[in-house]
């Protein structure tokens, strides 16, 4: 059985070829992006990140609707890590806080 690193490298190369093809055609781009959902991980600020790291992970449909959310908590020094689902009622507070937040990519 192939090594997981070899499989990942092969899959990455395949994805890069596909993205290059997508970049050459507006029709290909539209067909590709209509299928994509996304996940975003938001890392919260911590005074001592080497001792504590926590984040919110959001998964969305291609239209941007949040389908799932998890909270991650990690204590790297103690090698402790846990993820837990975020209840919908709690997720609403995060959505409200981030609703005007926009991501932009620097294309230099």
N, C-alpha and C positions, 0 to 999 in steps of 0.2 A: 504494500500500500504506500502511495506517495506521502512524503512528509508534508505536514500542514503548511509549512512555510513555502514549499514549492507550489502547492495548490493555490495559496493566497497570491503568490507572485504571478502565476499563470492567469488567475482570474483578474487581477489588477491590470495586466497587459491587455486582456480582452476588453475590459471596461474602457481603457484609454483609447483603444482602436474604435470602439463604438462612439465615444464622445467626440473623437476627431471627425468621424463620419457625420455626426449630428451637427457639428459646428459648420459644416460645408453646405447645409441645406436647411432653409427655414421650415420646409415640410417635414424633414426628418426630425428637426428640433421640436416642432409642435407634437409630432407623434410620440416622441420619447418622453417629453416633460409632462404630457397629460397622464402618463402612467405612474409618475413618481409621487411617493409620499416623502416625508422628511422626518428626521429626528433632530432635535436640538438639545444640547446639554448646557444648562446655565449653571456656572460655578459661582457660589455665593462667596463674598469676601469673608476672610477669617484673619484674625490678628496673628495667629501662628499656624499657617497652612501646613507646616511640617508635622503638626500635632493633630490637626483636624481639617478635613475636607468634606464639604457637603454640596450637593447639586440637585437640580431638578431636570429630569429628562422628559421631553415631550415628543410624542409621535403624532404625525398628522397625515391626513389624506392629501391627494394631489391638490385639492381645493384649499387646503390650509386648516381644515377642521381638526381639532385635537381629538385623537381617538384613544389615547392612553397617556398616563403620566406616572412617573415613579420618582421617589425621593431616594437619594443615595447619601449615606453617611459613612465616613471612613476615618479611622485613626491609624495612619500609616505606621507610626512607631510601634504600635501594639499589634499590627497586622490584623486589625479588626475592620470588617466591612459588612454593611447591610443595605439592602434595597427594599423599599416597600411601596405599594401602590398609594397614590394620592387620591383620596376620596373626592368625588365630583364637587361636593360642597366646599372643600378646601381648595380645589383647583380653581374655582371661580375667583378667589382672592388673588392668585398668581396671574390669571388671565387679565384681571382688571389692572394689576400693577404694570404688566408688560404690554398692554394693548396698543400703546403709542410708540413702543420701541421698534425701531426699524434697523435691519442689518444692511450694511452696504459693503461691497467688496472693492478693494483697491485694485484696479486692473493695470497697474504699472508693469 
